[in-house]
Amino acid sequence: MIKIAPKSHPSVKIAFYLEQADECGRIAASATLQNVRDRSLRSEAAWRKMAGDIDGASIVVPSSPEAASIPASTPSFASFA
């Protein structure tokens, strides 16, 4: 379940974003449908990117090889921002 991030110190937000990314990774790992797995992997990458943006990092390495293999042209939540 995805929660709404609290307004607080950046380190708390980073921890929250990484927690959400981990949850998306778990969902992707247990998904039986390809589209659900792809969506969860894109979400995981987006959460990790948001955490990296707060932290000042320009590149955040995906936690799983599958997340790295999703083409950049694949639509994600980040494309709607």
N, C-alpha and C positions, 0 to 999 in steps of 0.2 A: 504494500500500500504506500502510495506516495503522499507525503505530508507537506504542509506549507512551511517554508523556512521562516524561523523567527527573525525579527529585526534585532540584531545584536552585534557583538564584536566580530570582525572578519574571521578570526580563527574558529569561532563557533559555526559560522556559515560554511567555511571550508569543510569542517568535520561533517556538517549536515549534508553537504553536496556529495562528499565521498561516501557517506552512508547510503544515500539514495543510489549512487552509481553501483555500489556493491549489491544492493537489492535488485537493481535491473540486471546485473550480471547473473545473480542467482535465478532470476526468472528466465533469462535466456538459456541458461544451462539446463533447466528443467522443461523447456518448451518442446512440444512435439510438432508444432506447426512452424514451418519455415518463416512465414511472414511475422509471426509473433516473436520468434527468435531474432530476426533481423531488426524489428522495431525495438526490442529490448536492448540489443547491442548498440543501436544508434542512440537510444536514450542514455545508456551507460556512458558512451563517449561524450554526449552533450553535458551530462552532470560533471564529468571529469574536466571538461573544458571550462565550465563555469568556475569550478574550484581553482583551476589554474589561472584564470583571468583575475580572480581576487588575489591570489598569491603572487601575481606578477609574472608567472611563468608563461612563456609564449607557446610552449608545446607540452602537452600532457600525454604521456604514454598510456595507451589503453591497457587494462589489466589482463585482457585475454587476446589471444591471436585472432580469434574470430572478429572481434571488434575492429582490429586493424585491417581486416580484409574487406570490410564494407566500403565500396567505392564512394568517393567524396561526392559524386553526382547523385547519390541516393538521397531523396528528400528526408529531412529530419526536422525536429522542432526548432533547431537553430535557424533554419532557413525562413522561419516565419517571424523572426525577431526584427 
